[in-house]
Amino acid sequence: MIHVTLIPTLQDNYTYLLETPNGGPVAVIDPGESLPVINILEARHLKLDYILNTHHHGDHTAGNDELKKRYRARLIAPASEKHRISNIDQGTHDGDIVKLGDEYIHILETPGHTAGGICFYIPNSKMVFTGDTLFSMSCGRLFEGTPEQMYTSLKKIAALPDDTLAYCGHEYTSENARFALSIDPYNKVLQSRALEVNKLRAQSKPTLPVSIETEKATNPFIRAKNAEEFAHLRRLKDQF
């Protein structure tokens, strides 16, 4: 099983450090800053082998260049965003598999937030890194994609096994819970999740990861019946 460390970066981003067993390769996902990653790597006497980007936005990629230079790490990112992410070593497409030690990372194309956004799914370790496509109880804004694309992308993530843990790109869960409750106030699972989130944030603890099972029960965007309902919810959330 891969060991994951949540690294808070910038204002509310999460960067994820992945350590494979038995001193195997080390990867970082979406380094919005380099220094917090370097500090943990140095403290643990680790060398960084891979940098993975879910999409091109600067709060997910700004640490790339410094980390590549310092550790000679290989950068893996969406092939369709090569014109907006510099110095990609390996561009990925939907269905590609990237080997990380003895683990296999499956590439899921999930457009909507950006045109070329991807998620990293690691079935053996039962985890998926969703960038800004899926947030707990919400989803990313539609900066480049259509409601139909984002709805399809969310359904692709929701189709993963229920015990898969989703690691999202931001700590937005408290606000997302408030919106979700405004849409679905009598949802008992959602009520319970909202209480859990409030307790965690009161202790300055992360609300992630979250299981796909929980998201299917609490996320109004996943629970939308079709793309039209999804689009309506997204408009409401944008104004919330």
C-alpha positions as CSV (number, residue, x, y, z in Angstrom):
1,M,0.0,0.0,0.0
2,I,1.2,3.5,-0.8
3,H,1.6,5.9,2.2
4,V,0.1,9.3,1.5
5,T,1.0,12.5,3.3
6,L,-1.3,15.5,3.0
7,I,0.8,18.7,2.6
8,P,-1.1,22.0,3.0
9,T,0.1,24.5,0.4
10,L,-0.9,28.1,-0.4
11,Q,-4.2,29.1,1.2
12,D,-6.3,26.0,1.0
13,N,-4.6,23.6,-1.4
14,Y,-3.5,20.1,-0.7
15,T,-0.4,18.6,-2.3
16,Y,0.0,14.9,-1.8
17,L,3.3,13.0,-1.2
18,L,3.2,9.3,-2.2
19,E,5.8,6.9,-0.7
20,T,5.8,3.3,-2.1
21,P,6.7,0.4,0.2
22,N,10.3,-0.8,0.8
23,G,12.0,2.4,-0.1
24,G,10.5,2.4,-3.6
25,P,9.8,5.5,-5.8
26,V,8.4,8.7,-4.3
27,A,6.0,10.9,-6.1
28,V,4.2,14.2,-5.4
29,I,0.8,15.2,-6.8
30,D,0.0,18.9,-7.6
31,P,2.8,20.8,-5.9
32,G,1.4,24.3,-5.7
33,E,4.5,25.3,-3.8
34,S,8.0,23.6,-3.7
35,L,9.2,24.5,-0.2
36,P,6.7,22.6,1.9
37,V,7.4,19.5,-0.3
38,I,11.2,20.0,0.0
39,N,10.9,20.3,3.8
40,I,9.2,17.0,4.2
41,L,11.4,15.2,1.7
42,E,14.6,16.5,3.5
43,A,13.2,15.6,6.9
44,R,12.5,12.1,5.8
45,H,15.7,11.8,3.7
46,L,13.7,11.0,0.6
47,K,14.5,11.6,-3.0
48,L,11.6,12.7,-5.3
49,D,11.3,10.6,-8.4
50,Y,8.0,11.8,-10.0
51,I,5.8,14.9,-10.1
52,L,2.2,14.3,-11.2
53,N,-0.2,17.1,-12.2
54,T,-3.9,16.8,-12.6
55,H,-4.3,20.0,-14.5
56,H,-2.5,23.2,-15.5
57,H,-3.6,25.8,-13.0
58,G,-0.7,27.5,-11.2
59,D,-1.9,26.5,-7.7
60,H,-1.3,22.9,-8.7
61,T,1.9,23.3,-10.8
62,A,3.9,26.3,-9.4
63,G,6.3,24.0,-7.6
64,N,7.1,21.8,-10.6
65,D,10.2,23.6,-11.9
66,E,12.1,23.9,-8.6
67,L,11.3,20.2,-7.7
68,K,12.4,19.0,-11.1
69,K,15.6,21.0,-10.9
70,R,16.5,19.9,-7.3
71,Y,15.6,16.2,-7.6
72,R,15.7,15.6,-11.4
73,A,12.2,14.2,-11.0
74,R,10.1,13.2,-14.0
75,L,7.0,15.3,-14.7
76,I,3.9,13.4,-15.7
77,A,0.9,15.5,-16.7
78,P,-2.0,15.5,-19.3
79,A,-0.7,15.4,-22.8
80,S,-3.5,17.8,-23.9
81,E,-2.2,20.4,-21.6
82,K,1.4,20.3,-22.8
83,H,1.1,23.9,-24.1
84,R,0.3,25.1,-20.6
85,I,2.5,22.9,-18.4
86,S,6.1,23.3,-19.2
87,N,8.8,20.6,-19.3
88,I,6.4,17.6,-19.3
89,D,8.4,14.3,-19.5
90,Q,5.4,12.0,-20.0
91,G,2.1,13.2,-21.4
92,T,-0.9,11.0,-20.5
93,H,-4.1,10.0,-22.1
94,D,-7.3,8.4,-20.9
95,G,-6.7,4.8,-20.0
96,D,-2.9,5.0,-19.7
97,I,-1.2,3.2,-16.9
98,V,1.8,4.7,-15.1
99,K,4.0,2.3,-13.0
100,L,5.1,3.6,-9.6
101,G,7.2,0.9,-8.0
102,D,4.8,-2.1,-7.7
103,E,1.8,0.1,-8.0
104,Y,-0.1,1.0,-11.2
105,I,-1.6,4.4,-11.6
106,H,-4.6,4.5,-14.0
107,I,-5.2,7.8,-15.8
108,L,-8.8,9.0,-15.9
109,E,-9.5,11.9,-18.2
110,T,-12.0,14.1,-16.4
111,P,-12.6,17.3,-18.3
112,G,-14.9,20.0,-16.9
113,H,-12.8,22.2,-14.6
114,T,-10.2,22.4,-17.3
115,A,-10.4,20.9,-20.8
116,G,-7.6,18.4,-20.2
117,G,-8.0,17.6,-16.5
118,I,-7.2,14.1,-15.3
119,C,-7.4,12.0,-12.1
120,F,-5.0,9.4,-10.8
121,Y,-6.6,6.2,-9.7
122,I,-4.5,3.6,-7.9
123,P,-6.7,0.5,-7.5
124,N,-4.4,-1.6,-5.4
125,S,-4.1,1.1,-2.7
126,K,-7.8,2.0,-3.2
127,M,-7.2,5.7,-3.8
128,V,-8.0,8.3,-6.4
129,F,-6.5,11.8,-6.6
130,T,-9.1,14.1,-8.1
131,G,-7.5,17.5,-8.4
132,D,-10.2,20.1,-8.8
133,T,-12.7,17.8,-10.5
134,L,-14.3,16.3,-7.4
135,F,-14.4,18.0,-4.0
136,S,-16.0,16.5,-1.0
137,M,-19.7,17.3,-1.4
138,S,-19.0,19.4,-4.5
139,C,-17.0,19.8,-7.7
140,G,-14.8,22.3,-9.4
141,R,-16.0,25.4,-11.2
142,L,-16.5,25.0,-15.0
143,F,-13.7,27.2,-16.2
144,E,-13.2,25.4,-19.6
145,G,-15.5,22.5,-19.8
146,T,-19.3,22.0,-20.2
147,P,-21.8,20.8,-17.6
148,E,-22.2,17.6,-19.7
149,Q,-18.4,17.0,-19.5
150,M,-18.2,17.6,-15.8
151,Y,-21.2,15.5,-15.0
152,T,-19.7,12.6,-17.0
153,S,-16.4,13.1,-15.3
154,L,-18.0,12.9,-11.8
155,K,-20.0,9.8,-12.8
156,K,-16.7,8.2,-13.9
157,I,-15.2,8.9,-10.5
158,A,-18.4,7.7,-8.7
159,A,-18.2,4.4,-10.6
160,L,-15.0,3.5,-8.8
161,P,-15.4,1.0,-5.9
162,D,-17.2,2.4,-2.8
163,D,-14.1,1.9,-0.6
164,T,-11.9,4.0,-2.8
165,L,-10.6,7.0,-0.9
166,A,-10.7,10.3,-2.8
167,Y,-8.0,12.9,-2.2
168,C,-9.2,16.2,-3.5
169,G,-7.2,19.3,-4.4
170,H,-8.6,21.8,-1.8
171,E,-9.9,22.1,1.7
172,Y,-13.4,23.4,0.7
173,T,-15.5,20.9,2.6
174,S,-17.1,23.1,5.3
175,E,-18.5,25.5,2.7
176,N,-19.5,22.6,0.5
177,A,-21.4,21.0,3.3
178,R,-23.4,24.1,3.9
179,F,-24.4,24.3,0.3
180,A,-25.2,20.6,0.1
181,L,-27.5,20.9,3.2
182,S,-29.3,23.8,1.5
183,I,-30.1,21.4,-1.3
184,D,-30.8,18.2,0.6
185,P,-31.5,19.2,4.2
186,Y,-33.1,15.9,5.3
187,N,-30.3,13.7,4.1
188,K,-29.2,11.9,7.3
189,V,-25.8,10.8,5.9
190,L,-25.1,14.3,4.8
191,Q,-26.1,15.7,8.2
192,S,-23.7,13.3,9.9
193,R,-20.9,14.1,7.4
194,A,-21.4,17.9,8.0
195,L,-21.1,17.4,11.8
196,E,-17.9,15.3,11.3
197,V,-16.4,18.0,9.0
198,N,-17.2,20.8,11.5
199,K,-15.5,18.9,14.3
200,L,-12.4,18.2,12.2
201,R,-12.1,21.8,11.0
202,A,-12.5,23.1,14.6
203,Q,-9.4,21.1,15.4
204,S,-7.6,22.3,12.2
205,K,-7.6,18.8,10.9
206,P,-8.2,17.9,7.2
207,T,-11.5,16.6,6.1
208,L,-9.9,14.4,3.4
209,P,-9.7,11.7,2.2
210,V,-13.3,10.7,1.8
211,S,-14.7,7.5,0.5
212,I,-16.6,7.2,-2.8
213,E,-19.4,5.6,-0.9
214,T,-19.8,8.7,1.3
215,E,-19.6,11.0,-1.8
216,K,-22.3,9.1,-3.5
217,A,-24.5,9.6,-0.5
218,T,-23.8,13.2,0.2
219,N,-22.5,15.0,-2.9
220,P,-25.4,16.8,-4.7
221,F,-23.5,17.0,-7.9
222,I,-23.0,13.3,-8.1
223,R,-26.6,12.7,-7.0
224,A,-28.0,14.9,-9.8
225,K,-30.2,12.9,-12.1
226,N,-28.8,14.4,-15.3
227,A,-26.5,17.1,-16.8
228,E,-29.3,19.6,-16.8
229,E,-29.9,19.2,-13.1
230,F,-26.1,19.3,-12.5
231,A,-25.8,22.6,-14.4
232,H,-28.6,24.1,-12.3
233,L,-26.8,23.1,-9.1
234,R,-23.5,24.4,-10.4
235,R,-25.1,27.8,-11.1
236,L,-26.6,27.9,-7.6
237,K,-23.2,27.0,-6.0
238,D,-21.5,29.7,-8.0
239,Q,-23.8,32.2,-6.4
240,F,-23.8,30.6,-2.9
